[in-house]
């Protein structure tokens, strides 16, 4: 190739490169907008799909937890929400939170829609607190289990984490009972009784069994569920899921207040001559056979009350003279007659005991009562302390705890 031909080739090459349009430089703003649009579309479609699933689930009542009665199933979540977002961050000012002058903070309280902890933390619970019937601390500081008051749709169970996040575990249950340590829950679902474990924000390893139409769980004694067979007659059944359906215990218990750490159930029974309400310790390992029974004080038949964390004391309604009172009963001294002291106004809600032996409960007017065992034994009768700031008809809900000091 001559020099002239080489020069001509170079000129033609440059001419071709100039004639080709250069690609546009990417627009960062436009690219971000397009990516955001795509992300929004994906979230919208996902939200619609989740909403559809939730609608179908709620319409069905509750997720099915197994097909074989009495047989454990795979881990499952019942109406749980693993994507629940935290409740509103700003907490009410102190002046906006209902208050009660109870001295030392010994138990957590649900006041309207705010959970007030012993340490002074205030967690807003707009969807949980106003419907709370009772609550208790979960083990290892994992939060709180809150059982909702009965509605036309049934009861609900929530788990509230220490950061205020609320998760719905159960909905539409007829009766819900928690174990004293907060690790198990039993409930009535349709024609079945169901029992399961609570792990974090999930209900897991559920087992179910058919039950008579009036049967309902009332308490745990270890891993055994005590089931009231008929609300109008005495008698319970024992349900150990690994052993099959509930088995009629043939007992004469009218109400079960709870269970002691040794596994004995504390119950109101009809005994003595003439027959009258008495306190008995029943052994689930022996088909609820009575271990000790004490008759003497006039006890109310409403079943309201609670057993202390150490199993030594029962707070139950009864009569002191001619007055209706909450009575403190020494469960270690039942025979021949229980050692009893008047403790305060009648119990009208859940009783929350501290590990050191102090009980908190609401009275019929929604005021709070604090009963200290040592003072009650010295003859001091506690009085109610009004809670200011609560809407009319609402009451404070004292929160029980696990049994570790």
Secondary structure as UniProt FT lines:
FT   HELIX           3..19
FT   HELIX           28..60
FT   TURN            82..83
FT   HELIX           94..96
FT   STRAND          109..111
FT   TURN            112..113
FT   STRAND          114..116
FT   TURN            118..119
FT   STRAND          122..124
FT   TURN            126..128
FT   HELIX           129..131
FT   STRAND          132..137
FT   HELIX           139..141
FT   STRAND          144..148
FT   TURN            152..153
FT   STRAND          154..160
FT   TURN            162..163
FT   STRAND          166..173
FT   STRAND          176..178
FT   TURN            180..181
FT   STRAND          184..189
FT   TURN            190..191
FT   STRAND          192..199
FT   TURN            200..201
FT   STRAND          202..210
FT   TURN            213..214
FT   STRAND          216..221
FT   TURN            222..223
FT   STRAND          224..228
FT   TURN            231..232
FT   STRAND          236..239
FT   HELIX           241..243
FT   STRAND          247..248
FT   STRAND          253..259
FT   TURN            261..262
FT   STRAND          265..271
FT   TURN            272..275
FT   STRAND          276..283
FT   HELIX           284..286
FT   TURN            287..288
FT   STRAND          289..294
FT   TURN            301..302
FT   STRAND          305..307
FT   TURN            309..310
FT   STRAND          313..320
FT   TURN            321..322
FT   STRAND          323..330
FT   TURN            331..332
FT   STRAND          339..344
FT   STRAND          352..353
FT   TURN            355..356
FT   STRAND          358..362
FT   TURN            364..365
FT   STRAND          368..372
FT   HELIX           373..377
FT   TURN            378..379
FT   STRAND          384..385
FT   TURN            392..393
FT   STRAND          397..400
//
